[in-house]
Amino acid sequence: MANKALPAADVRSYADRFVDFLNKAVSPMHAVKVCRDSLISAGFEELEESDVWKLSPRGKYFVTKNGTALIAFVLGGNFTPGRPVHMLKPNPKASCKNWQQLSVSTYGGGMWRTWFDRDLSVCGRLFVKEEDKVKAKLIHVNRPILYIPNLAIHLERESNTSFSFNMEDALKPIFAATSHMSAKHEKECDQDSSNSCCSKDMNFIGEIAQRCNIDAADIVSFELYLYPTEPAVIGGLMEDFVFGARLDNLLSTYTGLTGFMEAAAMKDVVDSSADVMVFAAFDNEEVGSESVPGAASAWTEWVLRRIQKDPNDQCSFERSMAKSFLLSADVSHAVHPNYRCKHDENHTPLFHHGPVLKVNQNQRYATIGCSAAKLRRIAELANVPVQVYTNKNDVSCGSTIGPILSTKLGIQTVDIGNALLAMHSIREMASTVDLLLAHRLFKTYYEKFHIVSSEMIL
């Protein structure tokens, strides 16, 4: 098996670091902040979109969008515009009688039944007035304050055989039995301010703000997410699993970022390279990617064009894309031991057997024959096993940002990701061994793709 080649201590150490990342990255904003802090600690320079960029060979840079997406890149010591780019992609008040509840909106294709009977809280950001400016403030209420209770089985005897619920009515979490909002906050909410989003109907937001030492009357907007407070953990009898929320797709974000940063720290690799290494993490993949921080926006192309700009060569960007290669990294479906019939019998991804190459002839994934060949060569150089997934003809599959970016940029792409169980549930399950294997694959991709590129005329 693949895990025999990996020291147990290395597997556990990497898995522990991933779990720590997962527990900090409770929202897209928090995930980007953790990535940003890691890059700054590693010597990367943050760029502003609106500034003139002065880029230098051997330079390490990153730029963010909307606080929920990030692109980092390293210029090789021998970089000149027109060289290849290596990219890695790694988400008011309602009340009834004396219950205080929230009205929430579902996002993406969640397995919403798994949100019942869980300890929940909120995270995200508030947009707050400070003198003559508006600033974004990250918040993370790190304790259970919300709950969506199931209906007792005595009142719905069929719930064990045919569980169904109304998405609008049944998903309203409870946060109080009676109104315990502070008198100070009620007074603040009485103030009529056209520039404040605080009102008597939004006392939950005001109460959260007060507990975060923010004046409720200064809140002009907010983006808040529900999340389960139960932390991610290492589990299983042999401690070879990760149980936690948001594995899809923070797993790919973390393994991609660490592989990128480790390769970027290799001075001999960077100094001798004529290429650009790029890591990109996008928002809104679960709802189609058509947003400013999403993969379908023009932002990615704009950043890459600025990197490749050459006043003496109007086609430097196009030539670069023709020689580039993209790994679209998103988790894949492990074969479920209780539902094996959902998988093609010859394509059954397992835990501890390495990342999964994803193939779909209807272009739900961007993998094609030549990109699969390059990926397999990268895996060979990394000494990492690769599995293959394709869906059954009578079972549909999801998609990734691979087809979006490959179409927009004209760049050769392969879709790959670690096997996962309980995908889109409130808590998902992954392999600790596969975490380290993915990290090694991505590191080798950044470090040695020039070898693969020179070997294959595809």
Secondary structure, 3 states (H helix, E strand, C coil): CHHHHCCHHHHHHHHHHHHHHHHHCCCHHHHHHHHHHHHHHCCCEECCCCCCCCCCCCCEEEEEECCCEEEEEEECCCCCCCCCEEEEECCCEEEECCEEEECCCCCCCCCHHHHCCCCEEEEEEEEEEECCEEEEEEEECCCCCEECCCCCHHHCHHHHCCCCCCCCCCCCCEEECCCCCCHHHHHHHHCCCCCCCCCHHHHHHHHHHHHCCCCHHHEEEEEEEEEECCCCEEECCCCCEEEECCHHHHHHHHHHHHHHHHHHCCHHHHHHCCCEEEEEECCCHHHCCCCCCCCCCCHHHHHHHHHHCCCCCCCHHHHHHHCCEEEEECCEECCCCCCHHHCCCCCCCCCCCCCEEECCCCCCCCCCHHHHHHHHHHHHHHCCCCEEECCCCCCCCCCCCHHHHHHHHCCEEEEEECEEECCCCCCEEEEHHHHHHHHHHHHHHHHHHHHHHHHCCC
